[in-house]
Amino acid sequence: ARLGEQRAQLLETKLSALDEDLNAIDDRLERSLRLFKQLVAMVPLTRQGRTRTVQYASAARERLKELYMSEQRLTCYKDVLELDLAIEYELGGHTTFSSHE
């Protein structure tokens, strides 16, 4: 029973860390999306300005893709850990499981 409690505690710790990571990624996603929208709305007057704007917008779009994929991967991992923790509590007879939303 003690091993189950330790495992549940470890899962809780990992879930808390995942929540922090997901919050940080959400903030970065918001900032990157805001930058991308601003770049897309820009209308530079010179050819060089247009080229740079397109380059920056492309880099921002790639960053958005990477952040979104990271967020999806961590969300999936979090779902698995939450299910694992729920099973651990069920097997250990605990009733104090609270989902980390």
C-alpha positions in Angstrom: 0.0 0.0 0.0 2.9 2.4 0.8 4.3 1.9 -2.7 1.0 2.8 -4.2 0.9 6.0 -2.1 4.4 6.9 -3.3 3.4 6.3 -6.9 0.3 8.4 -6.6 2.3 11.2 -5.0 4.8 11.0 -7.9 2.0 11.1 -10.4 0.5 14.2 -8.7 3.9 15.9 -8.8 4.3 15.1 -12.5 0.8 16.4 -13.2 1.5 19.7 -11.4 4.7 20.1 -13.5 2.8 19.4 -16.7 0.2 22.0 -15.7 2.9 24.6 -15.4 4.5 23.5 -18.7 1.1 23.7 -20.5 0.4 27.2 -19.0 3.8 28.4 -20.2 3.2 27.0 -23.7 -0.2 28.6 -23.8 1.4 32.0 -23.0 4.0 31.5 -25.8 1.3 30.4 -28.2 -0.7 33.5 -27.5 2.3 35.8 -28.0 3.4 34.0 -31.2 -0.1 34.1 -32.6 -0.4 37.8 -31.9 3.0 38.4 -33.6 1.9 36.3 -36.6 -1.3 38.3 -37.0 0.5 41.6 -36.7 3.0 40.5 -39.4 0.3 39.3 -41.7 -1.5 42.7 -41.4 1.6 44.7 -42.2 1.9 46.3 -45.7 5.6 47.3 -46.1 6.2 49.8 -48.9 9.6 48.5 -50.0 10.5 45.1 -51.6 13.1 44.5 -48.9 10.5 45.2 -46.2 8.0 42.8 -47.8 10.7 40.1 -48.0 11.6 40.5 -44.4 8.0 40.5 -43.3 7.3 37.3 -45.2 10.4 35.7 -43.6 9.4 36.7 -40.1 5.8 35.6 -40.7 7.1 32.2 -42.0 9.3 31.8 -38.9 6.4 32.8 -36.6 4.2 30.3 -38.4 6.8 27.5 -37.8 7.1 28.5 -34.2 3.3 28.3 -33.8 3.3 24.8 -35.3 6.0 23.6 -33.0 4.3 25.1 -29.9 1.0 23.6 -30.9 2.5 20.1 -31.4 4.2 20.4 -28.0 1.0 21.5 -26.4 -0.8 18.5 -27.9 1.9 16.1 -26.9 1.9 17.3 -23.3 -1.9 17.3 -23.1 -2.0 13.7 -24.3 0.7 12.8 -21.7 -1.3 14.6 -19.0 -4.4 12.6 -19.9 -2.6 9.3 -19.6 -1.1 10.3 -16.2 -4.5 11.4 -15.0 -6.0 8.0 -16.0 -3.0 6.3 -14.4 -3.5 8.3 -11.2 -7.3 7.5 -11.1 -6.5 3.8 -11.4 -3.9 4.1 -8.7 -6.4 5.7 -6.4 -9.0 3.2 -7.2 -6.7 0.3 -6.6 -5.5 1.9 -3.3 -9.0 2.6 -2.1 -8.5 6.3 -2.1 -11.3 8.6 -2.9 -9.5 11.9 -3.0 -8.6 12.1 -6.7 -9.0 15.5 -8.2 -8.4 16.1 -11.9 -5.7 18.7 -12.9 -7.6 20.8 -15.3 
